[in-house]
């Protein structure tokens, strides 16, 4: 293994030019239209013919060569056919990060069926909701997650057949069924425009929504990132992000499979093990979210943090105030920041490595990625319109909502595939924007366009906030808190925490005389994943309302969780003891100075 001490500038010669990166991405994605029946599973099969013994997917729980990976994909495809699952029918996956997760959805979708990728943090009614949205005929559940599935069953309206993964002694073992299913050539013709995946997103309101992801989008994501990262068969991508998300499950993995490289899958992120994994697996790239980078910066120095062969870190959400310190400390030659959403119809890529920018659109690709920033009215929650009834473009440096034009543009640009719910899909469409009859996708994100032509992220619009790398819908959390004993009313919002990415959840609540704070903590913990649980609680006599009887949150957000500004009782979650503890000025200062991790 070739290890050497590096600096952040000694690999400049090896860095591909910006123009070559774009051209390579265009070249790789051009085949999508010329070969409309070539899927990602076919890309794996091609690599299995070319380099059968090369490592495709590695983890501490097993490794697949390209030949073995292609064979495993075919096993899942054969199982899907043997169960009589029809084209367009859905199979849900509730499994932790592992190589077989990828084999499962690639095999299921290879024969025209749809895989619903379920968030493994969900419990109870929220988990049941996501399953009911997908209406799966079958569900594959890992043995360790069966208790979570059992807990959701009382809330389920659908009744998928259960298959257990990792428990060969159970009569519903998926392994036994995979082994017995005959592998044969199938006659199903699957197109890139057929639906492949359902990937869940919180959106801006309500429970998670299932975004529709076609094979075209899968191939496009994989091809663009393979090109822009300059991936080759010699590359190894470290991926500790959830496989049920589009970035961890499709972008990071698909780009490496496209290039014939290797994907190293960690079950979850660990700052303590991160650099050991990077060096042990000889990784050359890793996929990040901004929160991950901040955690690494706050972690104690590791002897291995510069003893690696990393040439690039790729991801989204790396803040400008963290960027340069992160790149310098860990000797990472190149950072590729991007902006995208699972359901969105355009992407931005910061190929140049401009600190703090989420990307830009080269002029020669403007027709492929039509995007704009329009003035936004905070009171109405809608873009502002001029006297002519049309939206108003923001000036350079002026914050507004980013939108992307919808259309069947060349090679899929501008496509909006929506959600399983047509009503939810329609909420994301803005009409009559710059001309009567046009339609644009609403990102729900405030951005600015700087003087260099780079887009920069400002904030989320509405009641969604991002914490621990996950979007949290305030309305979902409000519903859970409102159902707790002794809670009369609740308002949930995100507040900034010094030295933390995103916004932490905070709930202002009105309570009855018999309210029990410890019982509230247990109620929330039983109903919500850890990242969605409010970190702070504020008890009020009443909640303020706007003139249209909506909850007024701006003052609450502005006051944050500072006991010096708030005279009402304040509490902070103490996960170590499983309760909310009183938040005084001393504890606030320790949190604000990052002396206490939250």
BELCORKA-V134460 format. One record per residue. N is the residue number from 1. OMEGA is omega as a letter, one per 40 degrees, with the letter a starting at -180 (NA if undefined). D_FIRST is the distance of its C-alpha to the first C-alpha in whole Angstrom. Layout:
n->N omega->OMEGA d_first->D_FIRST
n->N omega->OMEGA d_first->D_FIRST
//
This chain:
n->1 omega->a d_first->0
n->2 omega->a d_first->4
n->3 omega->i d_first->6
n->4 omega->i d_first->10
n->5 omega->a d_first->13
n->6 omega->i d_first->15
n->7 omega->a d_first->19
n->8 omega->a d_first->20
n->9 omega->a d_first->22
n->10 omega->a d_first->19
n->11 omega->a d_first->18
n->12 omega->a d_first->22
n->13 omega->a d_first->21
n->14 omega->a d_first->19
n->15 omega->i d_first->21
n->16 omega->i d_first->24
n->17 omega->i d_first->27
n->18 omega->a d_first->29
n->19 omega->a d_first->32
n->20 omega->i d_first->29
n->21 omega->i d_first->28
n->22 omega->a d_first->31
n->23 omega->i d_first->32
n->24 omega->i d_first->29
n->25 omega->i d_first->30
n->26 omega->i d_first->33
n->27 omega->a d_first->32
n->28 omega->a d_first->30
n->29 omega->i d_first->33
n->30 omega->a d_first->36
n->31 omega->a d_first->36
n->32 omega->a d_first->37
n->33 omega->i d_first->40
n->34 omega->i d_first->40
n->35 omega->a d_first->39
n->36 omega->i d_first->40
n->37 omega->i d_first->40
n->38 omega->a d_first->36
n->39 omega->i d_first->34
n->40 omega->i d_first->31
n->41 omega->i d_first->31
n->42 omega->i d_first->32
n->43 omega->i d_first->29
n->44 omega->i d_first->27
n->45 omega->i d_first->29
n->46 omega->i d_first->28
n->47 omega->i d_first->24
n->48 omega->i d_first->25
n->49 omega->a d_first->27
n->50 omega->a d_first->24
n->51 omega->a d_first->21
n->52 omega->a d_first->22
n->53 omega->i d_first->19
n->54 omega->a d_first->17
n->55 omega->i d_first->16
n->56 omega->a d_first->19
n->57 omega->a d_first->19
n->58 omega->i d_first->17
n->59 omega->i d_first->18
n->60 omega->a d_first->19
n->61 omega->i d_first->22
n->62 omega->a d_first->21
n->63 omega->i d_first->19
n->64 omega->i d_first->21
n->65 omega->i d_first->20
n->66 omega->i d_first->22
n->67 omega->a d_first->25
n->68 omega->a d_first->25
n->69 omega->i d_first->25
n->70 omega->i d_first->28
n->71 omega->a d_first->30
n->72 omega->i d_first->29
n->73 omega->i d_first->31
n->74 omega->i d_first->34
n->75 omega->a d_first->34
n->76 omega->i d_first->35
n->77 omega->i d_first->37
n->78 omega->i d_first->39
n->79 omega->i d_first->40
n->80 omega->i d_first->41
n->81 omega->a d_first->43
n->82 omega->i d_first->45
n->83 omega->i d_first->46
n->84 omega->i d_first->48
n->85 omega->a d_first->46
n->86 omega->i d_first->48
n->87 omega->a d_first->46
n->88 omega->i d_first->46
n->89 omega->a d_first->46
n->90 omega->i d_first->44
n->91 omega->i d_first->41
n->92 omega->i d_first->40
n->93 omega->i d_first->37
n->94 omega->a d_first->36
n->95 omega->i d_first->33
n->96 omega->i d_first->30
n->97 omega->i d_first->27
n->98 omega->a d_first->25
n->99 omega->a d_first->24
n->100 omega->i d_first->28
n->101 omega->i d_first->29
n->102 omega->i d_first->28
n->103 omega->a d_first->29
n->104 omega->a d_first->32
n->105 omega->i d_first->33
n->106 omega->i d_first->32
n->107 omega->i d_first->34
n->108 omega->a d_first->37
n->109 omega->i d_first->37
n->110 omega->a d_first->37
n->111 omega->i d_first->40
n->112 omega->i d_first->42
n->113 omega->a d_first->42
n->114 omega->i d_first->41
n->115 omega->i d_first->38
n->116 omega->a d_first->39
n->117 omega->a d_first->36
n->118 omega->i d_first->37
n->119 omega->a d_first->36
n->120 omega->i d_first->35
n->121 omega->a d_first->37
n->122 omega->i d_first->40
n->123 omega->i d_first->43
n->124 omega->a d_first->47
n->125 omega->i d_first->49
n->126 omega->i d_first->46
n->127 omega->i d_first->44
n->128 omega->i d_first->47
n->129 omega->a d_first->48
n->130 omega->i d_first->44
n->131 omega->a d_first->45
n->132 omega->i d_first->49
n->133 omega->a d_first->48
n->134 omega->a d_first->46
n->135 omega->a d_first->48
n->136 omega->i d_first->46
n->137 omega->a d_first->47
n->138 omega->i d_first->44
n->139 omega->i d_first->42
n->140 omega->a d_first->38
n->141 omega->i d_first->38
n->142 omega->a d_first->35
n->143 omega->a d_first->37
n->144 omega->i d_first->36
n->145 omega->i d_first->37
n->146 omega->i d_first->40
n->147 omega->i d_first->42
n->148 omega->i d_first->42
n->149 omega->i d_first->43
n->150 omega->i d_first->46
n->151 omega->i d_first->47
n->152 omega->a d_first->47
n->153 omega->i d_first->49
n->154 omega->a d_first->53
n->155 omega->a d_first->52
n->156 omega->i d_first->51
n->157 omega->i d_first->54
n->158 omega->a d_first->51
n->159 omega->i d_first->51
n->160 omega->i d_first->47
n->161 omega->a d_first->47
n->162 omega->i d_first->44
n->163 omega->a d_first->41
n->164 omega->i d_first->39
n->165 omega->i d_first->35
n->166 omega->i d_first->33
n->167 omega->a d_first->37
n->168 omega->a d_first->37
n->169 omega->a d_first->41
n->170 omega->a d_first->42
n->171 omega->i d_first->45
n->172 omega->a d_first->43
n->173 omega->i d_first->40
n->174 omega->a d_first->38
n->175 omega->i d_first->36
n->176 omega->i d_first->39
n->177 omega->i d_first->40
n->178 omega->a d_first->37
n->179 omega->a d_first->37
n->180 omega->a d_first->41
n->181 omega->a d_first->41
n->182 omega->i d_first->41
n->183 omega->i d_first->39
n->184 omega->i d_first->41
n->185 omega->i d_first->41
n->186 omega->a d_first->43
n->187 omega->a d_first->45
n->188 omega->i d_first->45
n->189 omega->a d_first->44
n->190 omega->a d_first->42
n->191 omega->i d_first->42
n->192 omega->i d_first->40
n->193 omega->i d_first->43
n->194 omega->i d_first->43
n->195 omega->a d_first->42
n->196 omega->a d_first->39
n->197 omega->i d_first->38
n->198 omega->i d_first->40
n->199 omega->a d_first->38
n->200 omega->i d_first->39
n->201 omega->a d_first->40
n->202 omega->a d_first->42
n->203 omega->a d_first->44
n->204 omega->i d_first->47
n->205 omega->i d_first->49
n->206 omega->i d_first->49
n->207 omega->a d_first->47
n->208 omega->i d_first->44
n->209 omega->a d_first->45
n->210 omega->i d_first->43
n->211 omega->i d_first->42
n->212 omega->a d_first->42
n->213 omega->a d_first->39
n->214 omega->i d_first->40
n->215 omega->i d_first->37
n->216 omega->a d_first->38
n->217 omega->i d_first->36
n->218 omega->a d_first->33
n->219 omega->i d_first->32
n->220 omega->i d_first->33
n->221 omega->a d_first->31
n->222 omega->a d_first->28
n->223 omega->i d_first->29
n->224 omega->a d_first->30
n->225 omega->i d_first->26
n->226 omega->i d_first->24
n->227 omega->a d_first->26
n->228 omega->i d_first->26
n->229 omega->a d_first->22
n->230 omega->a d_first->22
n->231 omega->i d_first->20
n->232 omega->i d_first->18
n->233 omega->i d_first->17
n->234 omega->a d_first->13
n->235 omega->i d_first->14
n->236 omega->a d_first->13
n->237 omega->i d_first->16
n->238 omega->a d_first->17
n->239 omega->i d_first->20
n->240 omega->i d_first->22
n->241 omega->a d_first->26
n->242 omega->i d_first->28
n->243 omega->i d_first->28
n->244 omega->i d_first->32
n->245 omega->a d_first->32
n->246 omega->a d_first->32
n->247 omega->a d_first->29
n->248 omega->a d_first->27
n->249 omega->a d_first->28
n->250 omega->a d_first->29
n->251 omega->a d_first->27
n->252 omega->a d_first->23
n->253 omega->a d_first->23
n->254 omega->a d_first->26
n->255 omega->i d_first->24
n->256 omega->i d_first->21
n->257 omega->i d_first->23
n->258 omega->a d_first->25
n->259 omega->a d_first->22
n->260 omega->i d_first->20
n->261 omega->a d_first->17
n->262 omega->i d_first->16
n->263 omega->i d_first->18
n->264 omega->a d_first->17
n->265 omega->i d_first->20
n->266 omega->a d_first->21
n->267 omega->i d_first->24
n->268 omega->a d_first->25
n->269 omega->i d_first->24
n->270 omega->i d_first->23
n->271 omega->a d_first->23
n->272 omega->a d_first->22
n->273 omega->a d_first->19
n->274 omega->a d_first->18
n->275 omega->i d_first->15
n->276 omega->i d_first->14
n->277 omega->a d_first->14
n->278 omega->a d_first->12
n->279 omega->a d_first->9
n->280 omega->a d_first->9
n->281 omega->i d_first->10
n->282 omega->a d_first->7
n->283 omega->i d_first->11
n->284 omega->i d_first->12
n->285 omega->i d_first->16
n->286 omega->a d_first->18
n->287 omega->a d_first->22
n->288 omega->i d_first->24
n->289 omega->a d_first->28
n->290 omega->a d_first->29
n->291 omega->i d_first->30
n->292 omega->a d_first->26
n->293 omega->a d_first->25
n->294 omega->i d_first->28
n->295 omega->a d_first->27
n->296 omega->i d_first->24
n->297 omega->a d_first->26
n->298 omega->a d_first->28
n->299 omega->i d_first->26
n->300 omega->i d_first->25
n->301 omega->i d_first->22
n->302 omega->i d_first->19
n->303 omega->a d_first->17
n->304 omega->a d_first->14
n->305 omega->i d_first->16
n->306 omega->a d_first->15
n->307 omega->a d_first->11
n->308 omega->i d_first->10
n->309 omega->i d_first->9
n->310 omega->i d_first->13
n->311 omega->a d_first->15
n->312 omega->i d_first->18
n->313 omega->a d_first->20
n->314 omega->i d_first->23
n->315 omega->i d_first->26
n->316 omega->i d_first->30
n->317 omega->i d_first->32
n->318 omega->a d_first->30
n->319 omega->a d_first->33
n->320 omega->a d_first->33
n->321 omega->i d_first->34
n->322 omega->a d_first->30
n->323 omega->a d_first->28
n->324 omega->i d_first->28
n->325 omega->i d_first->27
n->326 omega->a d_first->25
n->327 omega->a d_first->23
n->328 omega->a d_first->23
n->329 omega->a d_first->22
n->330 omega->i d_first->19
n->331 omega->i d_first->18
n->332 omega->a d_first->18
n->333 omega->a d_first->19
n->334 omega->i d_first->21
n->335 omega->i d_first->23
n->336 omega->i d_first->25
n->337 omega->i d_first->28
n->338 omega->i d_first->31
n->339 omega->i d_first->34
n->340 omega->i d_first->35
n->341 omega->a d_first->37
n->342 omega->a d_first->37
n->343 omega->a d_first->41
n->344 omega->a d_first->41
n->345 omega->i d_first->41
n->346 omega->i d_first->40
n->347 omega->i d_first->36
n->348 omega->a d_first->35
n->349 omega->i d_first->32
n->350 omega->a d_first->31
n->351 omega->a d_first->29
n->352 omega->a d_first->30
n->353 omega->i d_first->28
n->354 omega->a d_first->32
n->355 omega->i d_first->31
n->356 omega->a d_first->34
n->357 omega->i d_first->34
n->358 omega->i d_first->34
n->359 omega->i d_first->34
n->360 omega->i d_first->37
n->361 omega->i d_first->38
n->362 omega->a d_first->38
n->363 omega->a d_first->42
n->364 omega->i d_first->41
n->365 omega->a d_first->40
n->366 omega->i d_first->43
n->367 omega->a d_first->45
n->368 omega->a d_first->42
n->369 omega->a d_first->41
n->370 omega->a d_first->45
n->371 omega->i d_first->44
n->372 omega->i d_first->47
n->373 omega->a d_first->48
n->374 omega->a d_first->51
n->375 omega->a d_first->53
n->376 omega->i d_first->53
n->377 omega->a d_first->56
n->378 omega->a d_first->55
n->379 omega->a d_first->58
n->380 omega->a d_first->58
n->381 omega->a d_first->55
n->382 omega->i d_first->55
n->383 omega->i d_first->55
n->384 omega->i d_first->58
n->385 omega->i d_first->60
n->386 omega->a d_first->62
n->387 omega->i d_first->66
n->388 omega->i d_first->65
n->389 omega->a d_first->63
n->390 omega->a d_first->60
n->391 omega->a d_first->57
n->392 omega->i d_first->56
n->393 omega->i d_first->53
n->394 omega->i d_first->51
n->395 omega->i d_first->51
n->396 omega->i d_first->48
n->397 omega->a d_first->47
n->398 omega->a d_first->49
n->399 omega->i d_first->48
n->400 omega->a d_first->49
n->401 omega->i d_first->48
n->402 omega->a d_first->45
n->403 omega->i d_first->46
n->404 omega->a d_first->45
n->405 omega->a d_first->48
n->406 omega->i d_first->48
n->407 omega->i d_first->49
n->408 omega->a d_first->48
n->409 omega->a d_first->46
n->410 omega->i d_first->44
n->411 omega->i d_first->41
n->412 omega->a d_first->42
n->413 omega->i d_first->42
n->414 omega->a d_first->44
n->415 omega->i d_first->44
n->416 omega->a d_first->45
n->417 omega->i d_first->45
n->418 omega->a d_first->46
n->419 omega->i d_first->46
n->420 omega->i d_first->48
n->421 omega->i d_first->51
n->422 omega->a d_first->53
n->423 omega->i d_first->54
n->424 omega->i d_first->51
n->425 omega->a d_first->50
n->426 omega->i d_first->53
n->427 omega->a d_first->52
n->428 omega->a d_first->49
n->429 omega->i d_first->51
n->430 omega->a d_first->53
n->431 omega->a d_first->56
n->432 omega->a d_first->58
n->433 omega->i d_first->56
n->434 omega->i d_first->56
n->435 omega->i d_first->59
n->436 omega->i d_first->61
n->437 omega->i d_first->59
n->438 omega->a d_first->56
n->439 omega->a d_first->53
n->440 omega->i d_first->50
n->441 omega->i d_first->47
n->442 omega->i d_first->47
n->443 omega->a d_first->44
n->444 omega->a d_first->46
n->445 omega->i d_first->44
n->446 omega->a d_first->45
n->447 omega->i d_first->43
n->448 omega->i d_first->44
n->449 omega->a d_first->43
n->450 omega->a d_first->43
n->451 omega->i d_first->44
n->452 omega->a d_first->41
n->453 omega->i d_first->41
n->454 omega->i d_first->38
n->455 omega->i d_first->39
n->456 omega->a d_first->39
n->457 omega->i d_first->39
n->458 omega->a d_first->42
n->459 omega->i d_first->43
n->460 omega->i d_first->44
n->461 omega->i d_first->47
n->462 omega->a d_first->49
n->463 omega->i d_first->49
n->464 omega->i d_first->45
n->465 omega->a d_first->43
n->466 omega->a d_first->39
n->467 omega->a d_first->37
n->468 omega->i d_first->34
n->469 omega->a d_first->33
n->470 omega->i d_first->36
n->471 omega->a d_first->39
n->472 omega->i d_first->42
n->473 omega->a d_first->46
n->474 omega->a d_first->48
n->475 omega->i d_first->51
n->476 omega->a d_first->49
n->477 omega->i d_first->48
n->478 omega->a d_first->52
n->479 omega->i d_first->53
n->480 omega->a d_first->51
n->481 omega->a d_first->53
n->482 omega->i d_first->56
n->483 omega->a d_first->56
n->484 omega->i d_first->56
n->485 omega->i d_first->59
n->486 omega->i d_first->61
n->487 omega->a d_first->59
n->488 omega->a d_first->62
n->489 omega->a d_first->60
n->490 omega->i d_first->56
n->491 omega->a d_first->54
n->492 omega->a d_first->51
n->493 omega->i d_first->49
n->494 omega->i d_first->45
n->495 omega->i d_first->45
n->496 omega->i d_first->43
n->497 omega->a d_first->41
n->498 omega->i d_first->40
n->499 omega->i d_first->36
n->500 omega->i d_first->36
n->501 omega->i d_first->35
n->502 omega->i d_first->38
n->503 omega->i d_first->41
n->504 omega->i d_first->42
n->505 omega->i d_first->44
n->506 omega->i d_first->48
n->507 omega->i d_first->51
n->508 omega->a d_first->55
n->509 omega->i d_first->57
n->510 omega->a d_first->60
n->511 omega->i d_first->61
n->512 omega->a d_first->64
n->513 omega->a d_first->66
n->514 omega->a d_first->64
n->515 omega->i d_first->61
n->516 omega->a d_first->58
n->517 omega->i d_first->55
n->518 omega->i d_first->53
n->519 omega->i d_first->54
n->520 omega->i d_first->53
n->521 omega->a d_first->49
n->522 omega->i d_first->49
n->523 omega->a d_first->51
n->524 omega->a d_first->48
n->525 omega->a d_first->45
n->526 omega->a d_first->46
n->527 omega->a d_first->47
n->528 omega->i d_first->44
n->529 omega->a d_first->40
n->530 omega->a d_first->39
n->531 omega->a d_first->38
n->532 omega->a d_first->42
n->533 omega->a d_first->43
n->534 omega->i d_first->45
n->535 omega->a d_first->44
n->536 omega->i d_first->47
n->537 omega->i d_first->51
n->538 omega->a d_first->54
n->539 omega->a d_first->57
n->540 omega->i d_first->60
n->541 omega->i d_first->64
n->542 omega->i d_first->64
n->543 omega->i d_first->61
n->544 omega->i d_first->62
n->545 omega->i d_first->63
n->546 omega->i d_first->63
n->547 omega->i d_first->66
n->548 omega->i d_first->65
n->549 omega->i d_first->64
n->550 omega->i d_first->61
n->551 omega->i d_first->59
n->552 omega->a d_first->58
n->553 omega->a d_first->55
n->554 omega->i d_first->55
n->555 omega->i d_first->56
n->556 omega->i d_first->54
n->557 omega->a d_first->51
n->558 omega->a d_first->52
n->559 omega->i d_first->53
n->560 omega->a d_first->50
n->561 omega->a d_first->49
n->562 omega->a d_first->51
n->563 omega->i d_first->53
n->564 omega->a d_first->55
n->565 omega->a d_first->56
n->566 omega->a d_first->57
n->567 omega->a d_first->60
n->568 omega->i d_first->59
n->569 omega->i d_first->57
n->570 omega->a d_first->53
n->571 omega->i d_first->51
n->572 omega->a d_first->47
n->573 omega->i d_first->45
n->574 omega->a d_first->43
n->575 omega->a d_first->41
n->576 omega->a d_first->41
n->577 omega->i d_first->44
n->578 omega->i d_first->45
n->579 omega->i d_first->48
n->580 omega->a d_first->49
n->581 omega->i d_first->49
n->582 omega->a d_first->52
n->583 omega->i d_first->50
n->584 omega->a d_first->52
n->585 omega->a d_first->51
n->586 omega->i d_first->49
n->587 omega->i d_first->47
n->588 omega->a d_first->47
n->589 omega->i d_first->46
n->590 omega->i d_first->43
n->591 omega->a d_first->42
n->592 omega->i d_first->42
n->593 omega->i d_first->40
n->594 omega->i d_first->37
n->595 omega->i d_first->38
n->596 omega->a d_first->39
n->597 omega->i d_first->36
n->598 omega->NA d_first->38
//
